[in-house]
Amino acid sequence: MDGQINKDRLIKVIVFTIILLLLATAIVLMLWKPLQDLQRGNQTKIFLQKIKEGETTVIADREDFKVEGEGYEEFEVLITESIPASNDSQNDSQPEVTSAQDDVVLTAVGIITINAIDLELPLWVGAGVVPLRYGAGMLQGTASPGQEGNLVILGHRMKAYGSLFNRLGEIEMGDQIEVTTVDGSVYTYTVDQIIPQLVPADLSNYVKIDSGSGTQLTLVTCTPTGVGSHRLVVIAHITTN
């Protein structure tokens, strides 16, 4: 009889332990992504501060803070073919340099600021996978800030409120977008066209360096948030420099 009681107790302990382990696993899985987003956001702020202090390159680990679905958003791979080679030395520079330790050197163009949606992010040379984890990326081959032509900037539409281009859908006509380059030059663009849902196949029509309409800025991100079946495109033109 005592043996049966001890066996029943052991079974109950095992079941209870399994339940606790399942609950702990569920909690870890629930908190893991928000924690990663928080850490990525903090790292982005650190990089932003370094740029403000005059640093033009920063080091990132290729394996850190991966963004969900980033492998399906290879912007440069998808649309670079539609962009002619640029003679601009900044655009032609290598956006990512890998060391023996698999570190990635990110090169800063400067900072992009949109006060209307409380956005201030590093702007990197190139829109590769790693740069877009920590800010926005200037698409290779497009115009430089303030230059005649079309400056195309890409970013992730994160699920977390305010993260990267999460709030880009709140932009309205007439809002201003500032690009401050590493040499301190400030270029202000005013939003004059918003395309809320563009079929990805049509994106190449909006990322060409010669927009035919002066000094243009084009922001591109995926939409809807968490789905990414289409592209949100915000177009602005320079007002001051």
ChimeraX attribute file (.defattr): number of C-alpha atoms within 10 A of each C-alpha:
attribute: neighborCount
match mode: 1-to-1
recipient: residues
	/A:1	6
	/A:2	7
	/A:3	8
	/A:4	9
	/A:5	10
	/A:6	11
	/A:7	12
	/A:8	12
	/A:9	12
	/A:10	12
	/A:11	12
	/A:12	12
	/A:13	12
	/A:14	12
	/A:15	12
	/A:16	12
	/A:17	12
	/A:18	12
	/A:19	12
	/A:20	12
	/A:21	12
	/A:22	12
	/A:23	12
	/A:24	12
	/A:25	12
	/A:26	12
	/A:27	11
	/A:28	12
	/A:29	11
	/A:30	11
	/A:31	11
	/A:32	12
	/A:33	15
	/A:34	13
	/A:35	13
	/A:36	15
	/A:37	19
	/A:38	15
	/A:39	14
	/A:40	19
	/A:41	19
	/A:42	13
	/A:43	16
	/A:44	18
	/A:45	17
	/A:46	15
	/A:47	24
	/A:48	22
	/A:49	14
	/A:50	16
	/A:51	22
	/A:52	17
	/A:53	10
	/A:54	13
	/A:55	15
	/A:56	18
	/A:57	17
	/A:58	16
	/A:59	15
	/A:60	21
	/A:61	14
	/A:62	17
	/A:63	10
	/A:64	13
	/A:65	20
	/A:66	16
	/A:67	17
	/A:68	13
	/A:69	12
	/A:70	15
	/A:71	10
	/A:72	10
	/A:73	18
	/A:74	13
	/A:75	20
	/A:76	18
	/A:77	10
	/A:78	14
	/A:79	17
	/A:80	17
	/A:81	10
	/A:82	15
	/A:83	17
	/A:84	13
	/A:85	14
	/A:86	14
	/A:87	10
	/A:88	13
	/A:89	10
	/A:90	16
	/A:91	20
	/A:92	15
	/A:93	12
	/A:94	14
	/A:95	24
	/A:96	22
	/A:97	12
	/A:98	14
	/A:99	11
	/A:100	6
	/A:101	8
	/A:102	12
	/A:103	17
	/A:104	21
	/A:105	20
	/A:106	24
	/A:107	24
	/A:108	26
	/A:109	26
	/A:110	25
	/A:111	22
	/A:112	24
	/A:113	18
	/A:114	18
	/A:115	13
	/A:116	14
	/A:117	17
	/A:118	10
	/A:119	17
	/A:120	18
	/A:121	24
	/A:122	30
	/A:123	31
	/A:124	28
	/A:125	26
	/A:126	29
	/A:127	27
	/A:128	23
	/A:129	21
	/A:130	24
	/A:131	26
	/A:132	22
	/A:133	25
	/A:134	28
	/A:135	26
	/A:136	29
	/A:137	30
	/A:138	29
	/A:139	26
	/A:140	28
	/A:141	26
	/A:142	26
	/A:143	25
	/A:144	24
	/A:145	27
	/A:146	24
	/A:147	15
	/A:148	17
	/A:149	21
	/A:150	28
	/A:151	28
	/A:152	26
	/A:153	24
	/A:154	25
	/A:155	25
	/A:156	28
	/A:157	26
	/A:158	21
	/A:159	18
	/A:160	16
	/A:161	10
	/A:162	15
	/A:163	19
	/A:164	25
	/A:165	25
	/A:166	22
	/A:167	19
	/A:168	25
	/A:169	19
	/A:170	8
	/A:171	17
	/A:172	16
	/A:173	13
	/A:174	12
	/A:175	15
	/A:176	20
	/A:177	23
	/A:178	20
	/A:179	25
	/A:180	22
	/A:181	21
	/A:182	18
	/A:183	10
	/A:184	12
	/A:185	12
	/A:186	18
	/A:187	19
	/A:188	22
	/A:189	26
	/A:190	20
	/A:191	21
	/A:192	14
	/A:193	15
	/A:194	17
	/A:195	12
	/A:196	15
	/A:197	15
	/A:198	16
	/A:199	10
	/A:200	15
	/A:201	11
	/A:202	11
	/A:203	18
	/A:204	14
	/A:205	10
	/A:206	18
	/A:207	25
	/A:208	22
	/A:209	23
	/A:210	18
	/A:211	17
	/A:212	11
	/A:213	10
	/A:214	13
	/A:215	21
	/A:216	25
	/A:217	29
	/A:218	23
	/A:219	24
	/A:220	25
	/A:221	26
	/A:222	26
	/A:223	22
	/A:224	16
	/A:225	18
	/A:226	14
	/A:227	11
	/A:228	18
	/A:229	13
	/A:230	19
	/A:231	22
	/A:232	22
	/A:233	23
	/A:234	24
	/A:235	21
	/A:236	24
	/A:237	24
	/A:238	21
	/A:239	12
	/A:240	11
	/A:241	13
